[in-house]
């Protein structure tokens, strides 16, 4: 699984001007990246568990 890095840049002017925290757009960017990672992990995990029969513990074809 490949993860995409998300970077939020803050300018010094914005920080000194009281711009602490995230803007709505920055928050949405982070949530979108996190959601993509969670879905990818869930899909990968599901496909791994589907390879083994839960009843007999044998590998599925």
C-alpha positions in Angstrom: 0.0 0.0 0.0 1.3 3.4 -1.0 0.5 6.4 1.2 0.3 9.9 0.0 2.0 12.6 2.2 -0.1 15.7 2.9 1.7 18.9 3.7 0.1 22.1 4.9 2.3 25.1 4.6 1.9 28.1 6.9 3.5 31.5 6.1 5.1 33.4 8.8 2.9 36.3 8.1 -0.2 34.2 8.6 1.2 32.7 11.9 2.2 36.1 13.3 -1.2 37.5 12.2 -3.0 35.0 14.5 -3.6 32.3 11.9 -3.2 29.4 14.2 -4.9 26.1 13.5 -6.3 24.9 10.2 -8.5 26.6 7.6 -11.6 24.7 6.4 -9.8 23.9 3.2 -6.8 22.6 5.0 -9.0 20.4 7.2 -10.8 19.0 4.2 -7.4 18.2 2.5 -6.3 16.3 5.6 -9.6 14.4 6.0 -9.6 13.5 2.3 -6.1 12.0 2.6 -7.0 10.2 5.8 -10.2 8.8 4.3 -8.2 7.5 1.3 -5.7 5.8 3.6 -8.4 4.2 5.7 -10.3 2.9 2.7 -7.1 1.5 1.1 -6.2 -0.2 4.3 -9.6 -1.7 4.8 -9.7 -2.9 1.2 -6.3 -4.5 1.5 -7.2 -6.2 4.8 -10.5 -7.5 3.5 -8.8 -9.0 0.4 -6.2 -10.7 2.7 -8.9 -12.3 4.9 -10.9 -13.5 1.9 -8.0 -15.7 0.9 -8.6 -18.0 3.9 -11.7 -20.0 4.6 -13.1 -19.0 8.0 -14.5 -22.5 8.5 -11.7 -24.8 7.6 -8.8 -22.3 7.7 -7.6 -23.4 4.2 -6.5 -21.0 1.6 -9.2 -20.1 -0.9 -8.6 -20.3 -4.6 
